[in-house]
Amino acid sequence: MKSLTLEEATSLLHSHGIKCDLNKVQMWIITGKIKEAEQGITKEKIEDFL
């Protein structure tokens, strides 16, 4: 699985109609709302969040 940058993760969320910015996505990761895989943020983990 390819690891996403914070910018790519934010863009993916935008493409699903989620209004957020980099800081919001980073906070979701820190608080565990978006789970990280061993290799970082993945498309699958973003989809799980959705």
mmJSON file of the N, C-alpha and C atoms, coordinates in Angstrom:
{"data_MODEL":{"atom_site":{
"group_PDB":["ATOM","ATOM","ATOM","ATOM","ATOM","ATOM","ATOM","ATOM","ATOM","ATOM","ATOM","ATOM","ATOM","ATOM","ATOM","ATOM","ATOM","ATOM","ATOM","ATOM","ATOM","ATOM","ATOM","ATOM","ATOM","ATOM","ATOM","ATOM","ATOM","ATOM","ATOM","ATOM","ATOM","ATOM","ATOM","ATOM","ATOM","ATOM","ATOM","ATOM","ATOM","ATOM","ATOM","ATOM","ATOM","ATOM","ATOM","ATOM","ATOM","ATOM","ATOM","ATOM","ATOM","ATOM","ATOM","ATOM","ATOM","ATOM","ATOM","ATOM","ATOM","ATOM","ATOM","ATOM","ATOM","ATOM","ATOM","ATOM","ATOM","ATOM","ATOM","ATOM","ATOM","ATOM","ATOM","ATOM","ATOM","ATOM","ATOM","ATOM","ATOM","ATOM","ATOM","ATOM","ATOM","ATOM","ATOM","ATOM","ATOM","ATOM","ATOM","ATOM","ATOM","ATOM","ATOM","ATOM","ATOM","ATOM","ATOM","ATOM","ATOM","ATOM","ATOM","ATOM","ATOM","ATOM","ATOM","ATOM","ATOM","ATOM","ATOM","ATOM","ATOM","ATOM","ATOM","ATOM","ATOM","ATOM","ATOM","ATOM","ATOM","ATOM","ATOM","ATOM","ATOM","ATOM","ATOM","ATOM","ATOM","ATOM","ATOM","ATOM","ATOM","ATOM","ATOM","ATOM","ATOM","ATOM","ATOM","ATOM","ATOM","ATOM","ATOM","ATOM","ATOM","ATOM","ATOM","ATOM","ATOM","ATOM"],
"id":[1,2,3,4,5,6,7,8,9,10,11,12,13,14,15,16,17,18,19,20,21,22,23,24,25,26,27,28,29,30,31,32,33,34,35,36,37,38,39,40,41,42,43,44,45,46,47,48,49,50,51,52,53,54,55,56,57,58,59,60,61,62,63,64,65,66,67,68,69,70,71,72,73,74,75,76,77,78,79,80,81,82,83,84,85,86,87,88,89,90,91,92,93,94,95,96,97,98,99,100,101,102,103,104,105,106,107,108,109,110,111,112,113,114,115,116,117,118,119,120,121,122,123,124,125,126,127,128,129,130,131,132,133,134,135,136,137,138,139,140,141,142,143,144,145,146,147,148,149,150],
"type_symbol":["N","C","C","N","C","C","N","C","C","N","C","C","N","C","C","N","C","C","N","C","C","N","C","C","N","C","C","N","C","C","N","C","C","N","C","C","N","C","C","N","C","C","N","C","C","N","C","C","N","C","C","N","C","C","N","C","C","N","C","C","N","C","C","N","C","C","N","C","C","N","C","C","N","C","C","N","C","C","N","C","C","N","C","C","N","C","C","N","C","C","N","C","C","N","C","C","N","C","C","N","C","C","N","C","C","N","C","C","N","C","C","N","C","C","N","C","C","N","C","C","N","C","C","N","C","C","N","C","C","N","C","C","N","C","C","N","C","C","N","C","C","N","C","C","N","C","C","N","C","C"],
"label_atom_id":["N","CA","C","N","CA","C","N","CA","C","N","CA","C","N","CA","C","N","CA","C","N","CA","C","N","CA","C","N","CA","C","N","CA","C","N","CA","C","N","CA","C","N","CA","C","N","CA","C","N","CA","C","N","CA","C","N","CA","C","N","CA","C","N","CA","C","N","CA","C","N","CA","C","N","CA","C","N","CA","C","N","CA","C","N","CA","C","N","CA","C","N","CA","C","N","CA","C","N","CA","C","N","CA","C","N","CA","C","N","CA","C","N","CA","C","N","CA","C","N","CA","C","N","CA","C","N","CA","C","N","CA","C","N","CA","C","N","CA","C","N","CA","C","N","CA","C","N","CA","C","N","CA","C","N","CA","C","N","CA","C","N","CA","C","N","CA","C","N","CA","C","N","CA","C"],
"label_alt_id":[null,null,null,null,null,null,null,null,null,null,null,null,null,null,null,null,null,null,null,null,null,null,null,null,null,null,null,null,null,null,null,null,null,null,null,null,null,null,null,null,null,null,null,null,null,null,null,null,null,null,null,null,null,null,null,null,null,null,null,null,null,null,null,null,null,null,null,null,null,null,null,null,null,null,null,null,null,null,null,null,null,null,null,null,null,null,null,null,null,null,null,null,null,null,null,null,null,null,null,null,null,null,null,null,null,null,null,null,null,null,null,null,null,null,null,null,null,null,null,null,null,null,null,null,null,null,null,null,null,null,null,null,null,null,null,null,null,null,null,null,null,null,null,null,null,null,null,null,null,null],
"label_comp_id":["MET","MET","MET","LYS","LYS","LYS","SER","SER","SER","LEU","LEU","LEU","THR","THR","THR","LEU","LEU","LEU","GLU","GLU","GLU","GLU","GLU","GLU","ALA","ALA","ALA","THR","THR","THR","SER","SER","SER","LEU","LEU","LEU","LEU","LEU","LEU","HIS","HIS","HIS","SER","SER","SER","HIS","HIS","HIS","GLY","GLY","GLY","ILE","ILE","ILE","LYS","LYS","LYS","CYS","CYS","CYS","ASP","ASP","ASP","LEU","LEU","LEU","ASN","ASN","ASN","LYS","LYS","LYS","VAL","VAL","VAL","GLN","GLN","GLN","MET","MET","MET","TRP","TRP","TRP","ILE","ILE","ILE","ILE","ILE","ILE","THR","THR","THR","GLY","GLY","GLY","LYS","LYS","LYS","ILE","ILE","ILE","LYS","LYS","LYS","GLU","GLU","GLU","ALA","ALA","ALA","GLU","GLU","GLU","GLN","GLN","GLN","GLY","GLY","GLY","ILE","ILE","ILE","THR","THR","THR","LYS","LYS","LYS","GLU","GLU","GLU","LYS","LYS","LYS","ILE","ILE","ILE","GLU","GLU","GLU","ASP","ASP","ASP","PHE","PHE","PHE","LEU","LEU","LEU"],
"label_asym_id":["A","A","A","A","A","A","A","A","A","A","A","A","A","A","A","A","A","A","A","A","A","A","A","A","A","A","A","A","A","A","A","A","A","A","A","A","A","A","A","A","A","A","A","A","A","A","A","A","A","A","A","A","A","A","A","A","A","A","A","A","A","A","A","A","A","A","A","A","A","A","A","A","A","A","A","A","A","A","A","A","A","A","A","A","A","A","A","A","A","A","A","A","A","A","A","A","A","A","A","A","A","A","A","A","A","A","A","A","A","A","A","A","A","A","A","A","A","A","A","A","A","A","A","A","A","A","A","A","A","A","A","A","A","A","A","A","A","A","A","A","A","A","A","A","A","A","A","A","A","A"],
"label_entity_id":["1","1","1","1","1","1","1","1","1","1","1","1","1","1","1","1","1","1","1","1","1","1","1","1","1","1","1","1","1","1","1","1","1","1","1","1","1","1","1","1","1","1","1","1","1","1","1","1","1","1","1","1","1","1","1","1","1","1","1","1","1","1","1","1","1","1","1","1","1","1","1","1","1","1","1","1","1","1","1","1","1","1","1","1","1","1","1","1","1","1","1","1","1","1","1","1","1","1","1","1","1","1","1","1","1","1","1","1","1","1","1","1","1","1","1","1","1","1","1","1","1","1","1","1","1","1","1","1","1","1","1","1","1","1","1","1","1","1","1","1","1","1","1","1","1","1","1","1","1","1"],
"label_seq_id":[1,1,1,2,2,2,3,3,3,4,4,4,5,5,5,6,6,6,7,7,7,8,8,8,9,9,9,10,10,10,11,11,11,12,12,12,13,13,13,14,14,14,15,15,15,16,16,16,17,17,17,18,18,18,19,19,19,20,20,20,21,21,21,22,22,22,23,23,23,24,24,24,25,25,25,26,26,26,27,27,27,28,28,28,29,29,29,30,30,30,31,31,31,32,32,32,33,33,33,34,34,34,35,35,35,36,36,36,37,37,37,38,38,38,39,39,39,40,40,40,41,41,41,42,42,42,43,43,43,44,44,44,45,45,45,46,46,46,47,47,47,48,48,48,49,49,49,50,50,50],
"pdbx_PDB_ins_code":[null,null,null,null,null,null,null,null,null,null,null,null,null,null,null,null,null,null,null,null,null,null,null,null,null,null,null,null,null,null,null,null,null,null,null,null,null,null,null,null,null,null,null,null,null,null,null,null,null,null,null,null,null,null,null,null,null,null,null,null,null,null,null,null,null,null,null,null,null,null,null,null,null,null,null,null,null,null,null,null,null,null,null,null,null,null,null,null,null,null,null,null,null,null,null,null,null,null,null,null,null,null,null,null,null,null,null,null,null,null,null,null,null,null,null,null,null,null,null,null,null,null,null,null,null,null,null,null,null,null,null,null,null,null,null,null,null,null,null,null,null,null,null,null,null,null,null,null,null,null],
"Cartn_x":[0.832,0.0,0.875,0.469,1.214,0.817,1.812,1.584,1.261,0.278,-0.13,0.498,0.768,1.185,-0.066,0.134,-0.989,-1.809,-1.123,-1.811,-2.652,-2.099,-2.844,-4.058,-3.887,-5.002,-6.106,-5.729,-6.701,-7.428,-6.713,-7.331,-8.304,-7.933,-8.819,-10.108,-9.989,-11.184,-12.024,-11.382,-12.112,-12.879,-12.281,-12.938,-14.194,-14.304,-15.493,-16.444,-16.195,-17.091,-16.854,-15.744,-15.42,-14.69,-15.243,-14.607,-13.63,-12.344,-11.31,-10.055,-9.144,-7.854,-6.763,-5.517,-4.405,-4.375,-4.617,-4.58,-5.662,-6.839,-7.953,-7.631,-7.107,-6.764,-5.661,-4.677,-3.601,-4.161,-5.104,-5.719,-6.5,-7.19,-7.913,-6.952,-5.78,-4.772,-4.233,-3.9,-3.352,-4.34,-5.612,-6.623,-7.109,-6.666,-7.025,-8.3,-8.93,-10.131,-9.78,-8.637,-8.084,-6.922,-7.035,-6.003,-4.846,-3.657,-2.477,-2.093,-1.68,-1.121,0.36,1.024,2.45,3.257,2.866,3.603,3.078,2.141,1.614,0.147,-0.271,-1.658,-1.823,-2.86,-3.12,-4.531,-4.758,-6.087,-7.13,-6.754,-7.663,-8.079,-7.135,-7.446,-8.343,-8.158,-9.034,-10.447,-10.543,-11.841,-12.519,-11.75,-12.321,-12.918,-12.237,-12.704,-14.031,-14.144,-15.36,-16.541],
"Cartn_y":[-1.189,0.0,1.251,2.196,3.456,4.388,4.958,5.944,7.294,8.004,9.301,10.413,11.526,12.714,13.313,14.229,14.913,15.662,16.244,16.969,16.023,14.847,13.863,13.348,13.113,12.642,13.697,14.953,16.049,16.144,16.033,16.069,14.915,13.743,12.582,12.822,13.39,13.722,14.766,15.768,16.782,16.134,15.153,14.494,13.729,13.451,12.78,13.772,15.066,16.089,16.494,16.069,16.436,17.777,18.758,20.069,20.052,20.191,20.149,20.818,21.116,21.642,20.732,21.047,20.198,20.039,21.143,21.081,20.169,20.212,19.368,17.892,17.583,16.196,15.715,16.557,16.183,15.921,16.724,16.52,15.21,14.878,13.614,12.431,12.575,11.514,11.419,12.557,12.578,11.995,12.333,11.853,10.439,9.875,8.5,8.331,9.428,9.304,8.723,9.127,8.495,7.642,6.343,5.423,5.388,5.269,5.135,3.665,3.248,1.918,1.99,0.873,0.852,1.771,1.869,2.683,4.113,4.502,5.857,5.893,7.01,7.188,6.495,5.679,5.003,5.33,5.104,5.328,4.469,3.267,2.359,2.917,3.52,4.095,5.321,6.085,7.23,6.723,5.677,5.1,4.527,3.922,3.436,4.589,5.729,6.916,7.408,7.324,7.816,6.927],
"Cartn_z":[0.0,0.0,0.0,-0.785,-0.891,0.252,0.865,1.918,1.284,1.863,1.346,2.176,1.528,2.262,2.903,3.802,4.431,3.382,2.411,1.335,0.485,0.167,-0.633,0.138,1.432,2.258,2.306,2.451,2.474,1.139,0.05,-1.282,-1.477,-0.987,-1.098,-0.315,0.867,1.65,0.933,0.334,-0.442,-1.582,-2.232,-3.371,-2.947,-1.649,-1.112,-0.439,-0.656,-0.145,1.301,1.894,3.269,3.261,3.957,4.043,5.212,4.897,5.917,5.37,6.282,5.875,6.439,6.122,6.559,8.075,8.795,10.254,10.817,10.233,10.684,10.443,9.27,8.958,9.901,10.142,11.063,12.468,12.912,14.226,14.253,13.166,13.103,13.207,12.64,12.714,14.142,14.736,16.093,17.098,16.946,17.895,17.583,16.461,16.132,15.339,14.941,14.116,12.75,12.232,11.03,11.527,11.334,11.802,10.815,11.35,10.501,10.411,9.24,9.049,9.428,9.442,9.783,8.881,7.619,6.659,6.569,7.421,7.402,7.005,6.492,6.056,4.707,4.583,3.315,2.834,1.563,0.974,1.695,2.053,2.743,4.098,4.818,6.136,5.999,4.938,4.673,4.36,3.554,3.215,4.445,5.368,6.623,7.423,7.419,8.118,7.538,6.22,5.551,5.916],
"occupancy":[1.0,1.0,1.0,1.0,1.0,1.0,1.0,1.0,1.0,1.0,1.0,1.0,1.0,1.0,1.0,1.0,1.0,1.0,1.0,1.0,1.0,1.0,1.0,1.0,1.0,1.0,1.0,1.0,1.0,1.0,1.0,1.0,1.0,1.0,1.0,1.0,1.0,1.0,1.0,1.0,1.0,1.0,1.0,1.0,1.0,1.0,1.0,1.0,1.0,1.0,1.0,1.0,1.0,1.0,1.0,1.0,1.0,1.0,1.0,1.0,1.0,1.0,1.0,1.0,1.0,1.0,1.0,1.0,1.0,1.0,1.0,1.0,1.0,1.0,1.0,1.0,1.0,1.0,1.0,1.0,1.0,1.0,1.0,1.0,1.0,1.0,1.0,1.0,1.0,1.0,1.0,1.0,1.0,1.0,1.0,1.0,1.0,1.0,1.0,1.0,1.0,1.0,1.0,1.0,1.0,1.0,1.0,1.0,1.0,1.0,1.0,1.0,1.0,1.0,1.0,1.0,1.0,1.0,1.0,1.0,1.0,1.0,1.0,1.0,1.0,1.0,1.0,1.0,1.0,1.0,1.0,1.0,1.0,1.0,1.0,1.0,1.0,1.0,1.0,1.0,1.0,1.0,1.0,1.0,1.0,1.0,1.0,1.0,1.0,1.0],
"B_iso_or_equiv":[0.0,0.0,0.0,0.0,0.0,0.0,0.0,0.0,0.0,0.0,0.0,0.0,0.0,0.0,0.0,0.0,0.0,0.0,0.0,0.0,0.0,0.0,0.0,0.0,0.0,0.0,0.0,0.0,0.0,0.0,0.0,0.0,0.0,0.0,0.0,0.0,0.0,0.0,0.0,0.0,0.0,0.0,0.0,0.0,0.0,0.0,0.0,0.0,0.0,0.0,0.0,0.0,0.0,0.0,0.0,0.0,0.0,0.0,0.0,0.0,0.0,0.0,0.0,0.0,0.0,0.0,0.0,0.0,0.0,0.0,0.0,0.0,0.0,0.0,0.0,0.0,0.0,0.0,0.0,0.0,0.0,0.0,0.0,0.0,0.0,0.0,0.0,0.0,0.0,0.0,0.0,0.0,0.0,0.0,0.0,0.0,0.0,0.0,0.0,0.0,0.0,0.0,0.0,0.0,0.0,0.0,0.0,0.0,0.0,0.0,0.0,0.0,0.0,0.0,0.0,0.0,0.0,0.0,0.0,0.0,0.0,0.0,0.0,0.0,0.0,0.0,0.0,0.0,0.0,0.0,0.0,0.0,0.0,0.0,0.0,0.0,0.0,0.0,0.0,0.0,0.0,0.0,0.0,0.0,0.0,0.0,0.0,0.0,0.0,0.0],
"pdbx_formal_charge":[null,null,null,null,null,null,null,null,null,null,null,null,null,null,null,null,null,null,null,null,null,null,null,null,null,null,null,null,null,null,null,null,null,null,null,null,null,null,null,null,null,null,null,null,null,null,null,null,null,null,null,null,null,null,null,null,null,null,null,null,null,null,null,null,null,null,null,null,null,null,null,null,null,null,null,null,null,null,null,null,null,null,null,null,null,null,null,null,null,null,null,null,null,null,null,null,null,null,null,null,null,null,null,null,null,null,null,null,null,null,null,null,null,null,null,null,null,null,null,null,null,null,null,null,null,null,null,null,null,null,null,null,null,null,null,null,null,null,null,null,null,null,null,null,null,null,null,null,null,null],
"auth_seq_id":[1,1,1,2,2,2,3,3,3,4,4,4,5,5,5,6,6,6,7,7,7,8,8,8,9,9,9,10,10,10,11,11,11,12,12,12,13,13,13,14,14,14,15,15,15,16,16,16,17,17,17,18,18,18,19,19,19,20,20,20,21,21,21,22,22,22,23,23,23,24,24,24,25,25,25,26,26,26,27,27,27,28,28,28,29,29,29,30,30,30,31,31,31,32,32,32,33,33,33,34,34,34,35,35,35,36,36,36,37,37,37,38,38,38,39,39,39,40,40,40,41,41,41,42,42,42,43,43,43,44,44,44,45,45,45,46,46,46,47,47,47,48,48,48,49,49,49,50,50,50],
"auth_comp_id":["MET","MET","MET","LYS","LYS","LYS","SER","SER","SER","LEU","LEU","LEU","THR","THR","THR","LEU","LEU","LEU","GLU","GLU","GLU","GLU","GLU","GLU","ALA","ALA","ALA","THR","THR","THR","SER","SER","SER","LEU","LEU","LEU","LEU","LEU","LEU","HIS","HIS","HIS","SER","SER","SER","HIS","HIS","HIS","GLY","GLY","GLY","ILE","ILE","ILE","LYS","LYS","LYS","CYS","CYS","CYS","ASP","ASP","ASP","LEU","LEU","LEU","ASN","ASN","ASN","LYS","LYS","LYS","VAL","VAL","VAL","GLN","GLN","GLN","MET","MET","MET","TRP","TRP","TRP","ILE","ILE","ILE","ILE","ILE","ILE","THR","THR","THR","GLY","GLY","GLY","LYS","LYS","LYS","ILE","ILE","ILE","LYS","LYS","LYS","GLU","GLU","GLU","ALA","ALA","ALA","GLU","GLU","GLU","GLN","GLN","GLN","GLY","GLY","GLY","ILE","ILE","ILE","THR","THR","THR","LYS","LYS","LYS","GLU","GLU","GLU","LYS","LYS","LYS","ILE","ILE","ILE","GLU","GLU","GLU","ASP","ASP","ASP","PHE","PHE","PHE","LEU","LEU","LEU"],
"auth_asym_id":["A","A","A","A","A","A","A","A","A","A","A","A","A","A","A","A","A","A","A","A","A","A","A","A","A","A","A","A","A","A","A","A","A","A","A","A","A","A","A","A","A","A","A","A","A","A","A","A","A","A","A","A","A","A","A","A","A","A","A","A","A","A","A","A","A","A","A","A","A","A","A","A","A","A","A","A","A","A","A","A","A","A","A","A","A","A","A","A","A","A","A","A","A","A","A","A","A","A","A","A","A","A","A","A","A","A","A","A","A","A","A","A","A","A","A","A","A","A","A","A","A","A","A","A","A","A","A","A","A","A","A","A","A","A","A","A","A","A","A","A","A","A","A","A","A","A","A","A","A","A"],
"auth_atom_id":["N","CA","C","N","CA","C","N","CA","C","N","CA","C","N","CA","C","N","CA","C","N","CA","C","N","CA","C","N","CA","C","N","CA","C","N","CA","C","N","CA","C","N","CA","C","N","CA","C","N","CA","C","N","CA","C","N","CA","C","N","CA","C","N","CA","C","N","CA","C","N","CA","C","N","CA","C","N","CA","C","N","CA","C","N","CA","C","N","CA","C","N","CA","C","N","CA","C","N","CA","C","N","CA","C","N","CA","C","N","CA","C","N","CA","C","N","CA","C","N","CA","C","N","CA","C","N","CA","C","N","CA","C","N","CA","C","N","CA","C","N","CA","C","N","CA","C","N","CA","C","N","CA","C","N","CA","C","N","CA","C","N","CA","C","N","CA","C","N","CA","C","N","CA","C"],
"pdbx_PDB_model_num":[1,1,1,1,1,1,1,1,1,1,1,1,1,1,1,1,1,1,1,1,1,1,1,1,1,1,1,1,1,1,1,1,1,1,1,1,1,1,1,1,1,1,1,1,1,1,1,1,1,1,1,1,1,1,1,1,1,1,1,1,1,1,1,1,1,1,1,1,1,1,1,1,1,1,1,1,1,1,1,1,1,1,1,1,1,1,1,1,1,1,1,1,1,1,1,1,1,1,1,1,1,1,1,1,1,1,1,1,1,1,1,1,1,1,1,1,1,1,1,1,1,1,1,1,1,1,1,1,1,1,1,1,1,1,1,1,1,1,1,1,1,1,1,1,1,1,1,1,1,1]
}}}
